[in-house]
Amino acid sequence: MISSLITNFAAGDSPEGIHVSLKAEELWNVGGISITNSMVYGPLVALFMIWLLVKVAKKSKVKPQRGKFFAVAIIESVVLFVVGMLESAFGSREKAFKYAPIFAVFFLFILINNISGLIPIVGPAIEVDTAEGAIPLFRPFTADLNGTLVMAVFAIITVQVLSIQAQGVKGHLTHYFSDKPMNPINFFIGILEVFGEFTRILSLALRLFLNTAVGEILIAVFTSLILSYGSTPIAVIPILAFELLVAGIQAYVFTVLTATYLALAIAHADHHEEEHHEEALKVEELPDVNQKVTAGQTT
């Protein structure tokens, strides 16, 4: 059974039959809008993730329980992992729990997309006949540069929105231009920082796309080569295991980088909160000092 499943990863019986494409391919054109195979598969993964999380939320309990639904244990472990990741980025467990729902969605969506891209139905196993020939019906959303660009843009916009919520528009602009924006040097550095947000988008998108797309190609090539030389399909298992590792690493890198960008953006607000907290403590200590001085004068 395992051999038959792994065989489906190959596009044909020889290396010449491999279906390789770095870009998502058009399946249909509806009203001038191109519908690609990644656009078909991405929403399916999103719907599956929503269904899974809703089901897990209903079965999840605060108190430990025996016979826990397997998916509940996995999702809870993933969420705790994300909380630990955010705690390292923000340096605060309170902020980690506050932002965990948002970044857990990033992590799970990328992880499920990457892992589900390795199952046999994704790729040339199911094809659709088009004018340009047979095209795979499903392609991982993270293996489409347009998809990863959308995710990166959404991630950076999320960082901007959360930063403004945490410290206001003025505090958010201070992150770029400091508290003296009219200084020519500060203004120039601020412009570079704003430009840096666009480079972050490209960095996040290209890193995720290239690792996922190249992984898909490697699996197809190695599987086809193994089959063409008469070797057992089991030999491709190490490649699949390596791609599973890469899938997890890429989800981690994308999430932790986005969280770090947010932590850097709100660091200015955190610094001011610490200063106000220290000043409040000093004010609270003053009455005690005055009482001691008055008591000493009285004696």
N, C-alpha and C positions, 0 to 999 in steps of 0.2 A: 504493500500500500504506500509506504514511504517513497519507494522508488518511482511509482507512478505519479505521485504528487510532485516530486522534485523534477521529473521529466518535463512537466508542464512549464518549468521556468525557461526552457529552451524554445527558441522560435522555430527551430527546424532540426533536421538530423545532421546538419553540417554547419560549419561556421558561416558559409555563404547565406544560410537561411535566417541569420540573426536579424531581428528587427531592432534597429538602434536609432533613436532620435533624441537629440538634446532638448528639443522644444516640444511643448504639448501640441498634439495634432488635431486638426479640425474634423469633427464628426458630422456636424450639420451646420447649416447657415440659416438662421431664422430672422427674417426681416433685416438682413445686413449685419446681424450679430453672430459672430463666430462662436459656436459651442464646441469646446475642446474636450478631450477625454479626461483631463484633470478637473475641468469644471463640472463634469458629471460625478466624478469620484469624491471630490472634496465635500460637497453637501451631504453625500451618503455617510461619510465618516463623521461629519458634524452631527447628523441626526442620530447615528449610533451612539456617539458620545453623550448626547443629551439623554437618550433613553437609558443608557447605562448609569449615568450620574443620578438621574431621578430615581431609578430602582435602588441604587446603593443608598441614597439619602433616606428612602423609606425604611430600609432594613437596618441602617446604621443606628446603634444605640450608644449612649454615654457609658453605661456599665458594660464590662466585658461579658461576653456570652459564648456558650459552647455551640458547636455546630454552625458557626458563622458562615454566611454566604461567601463563597470563595472570592467573588469579585469585590465584596465589601472589604475584606482583609487587604486585597491588593490596592484598592483605591485609597483606603485609609493610610496605608504605608507610603503611597506616593505623595499624599497630601502632607504627611509628617515630614517626608523628605524635602518637599518644597518649602515648608515652614523653616526647617533647618537651614536651607539654602538662603532664604530671605533674611534669617536672623544674622547670618554671616555678612550679608550685603549691607543691611541697615544698622547692625550693631544693637538691635533692640528686638526683643521677642514680642513686645506689644505691637510694633509696626509690622513684624512678620505675620502675625495673625490678622492684622488689619488688611494687608494687601494680598494675603494668601489666596483668596478666591479668584482674584484676577490673574495672578501669575500661575496658579495651578491650571487654569484653562489653557493658557499658552503652552505649558509643559505637556499637558495631556493631549491636546490637539496635535502637536508636532510629533509626540511619541507614538500615538495611535496611527497617524498618517504614515510615519516611517516604517513602523512594524507591519501594518496592514499592507504596505507596498510589497512585502515579501511573500504574501500568500499567493497560491497558484492562479487564482482568478484574475489577478492584476497583471497586465501585460498581454502578451500575444495569445494567451490561452483562450480569451474571448475576443473576437475581432468583429468589426463592422465593415461591410463592403461600401466603399465610397468611390468617387470618381478618380481619386488618386491611388486606389488599391485598398487592400485590407489594412485597417488601422485598429489597434487595441482599443477596446471600449473603455477600459479603466487605466488611469495613470495616477500615481500618488500626487496629491496637491503640492507637496513639498518638493516634487521633482519638476515643477513648472516655475520658471523664473518669474512669470507674472504673478503666480500664487505667493511665492516668497516675498516679492516686492510689496504686495498688498499686506501681508502679515507684518513686514517690517515697518511700513508706513503706519499701520494701525497701532503697532507697539510704541513707536515714537510719539504718535498723537496721544496715546494713553498716558505716556510719561508726562507730556506737557499738561494734560488736563489734571492729573493727580497732583502735579507740582503746584499748579495754580490753586487747587482746592486746599492744599496744605499751607500755603504761605501767601496767597493772593497774587494778583497780577504784578504789583510793585515788587514783591519779594522774588517772584519768578524772574523778572527782568534783571533784578540785582544779581542773580546767578550768572547772567551773561556779561553785564556791563558794570558790575560792582556797585557800590553806593555812590560813586562819583562818575556817572556816565558821560559828563561833558568833558572830562579829561580826554584828550586825543588818543593817548595810549590805551586807556580803558575802553574807549569807543571802538578802536581798531581791534583790540582783543575780543570784544563782544561780538563784532561782525564775524571774526574767525570762529568763535564758539557757535554762533548760529549756523554758519556754513558747515561746521562739524556735525551738526544734527543730520544733514543730508548724507555725509559720508558714513555716518552710523547706519542709515537706512541701507545704503549699498553694501556695507560690510555684513550686516545681518542677513540680507537677502541672498547675496552671492555665496556666503559661507554655507548656508542651509541648502541652497539649490544645488551647488556643485557636489557636495558630499552625498546628497540623496541621489541625484541623477547619475553620477559616476558609479555609485554602488549598484544601481539598477543595471547599468551597462556591464559592470564586472560580473555580476551574477549570470546574465545572459551569455556572455562570452565564455566564461569558465564552464558553465553547464553544457553549452553546445560543443565545446572542445572535448569535454570528458565523454559525452555521448558519441561523438564522431570517432573517437579512438576506441570505442567499445568498453570503456571503463564503467564501473557501477556508478549510478547517480548519487550513491551515498557519499562519494568523494567530494561532493560540493557542499556538504554540511559545514565544514570549517569556514567556508566563505559566507554561508548564511549566518553562522554564529558571529563572525566578525562584523557583518552588516547590522546584526541586532545590537552589538556593542556600540557601533557608530550611531545607530538610531537614537539610543539613549543619550550618548554624549552630545549629539547635536541639539536635542531637546533641552538638555541641561545648559549648554553654552548659550543658546538663544535666550533662555529664561533668565539666567544669572546675569547676562550682559544687560538685558532690559532693566532688571531690578537694580543693577549697579548705576545705570544712567539715572534712574529715579532717586536713588540714594544720594548721588552727587548733586542733583537738582535741588533737593530739599535740605541739604547739609547746612546751608545758610540759615534756614528757618530753625533747624535744630540747635544751631549755635546760639541764636537769639533766645530760644526757649530756655537753654541752660543758663544764660546770663540773667534772664528775668527770674528764674528759679533761685539762683544764688542771691540776687538782690532781695527777694522776698524772705529768704531765710535770715539774711542780715537784719532786715527790718523786724522780724519776729524776735530776734535775739536782743534787740535794743531795749525793750521794756525791762527785761531781766537785769540788764546791766545797770539801768537807771535805778531800779529798786535796790540793787546792791550798794550803789553809791549813796542813795538816800539813807539806807540803813546804817552805812558807815558814818555818815555825818551825824545821824541821830545819836549814835553811841559815843 
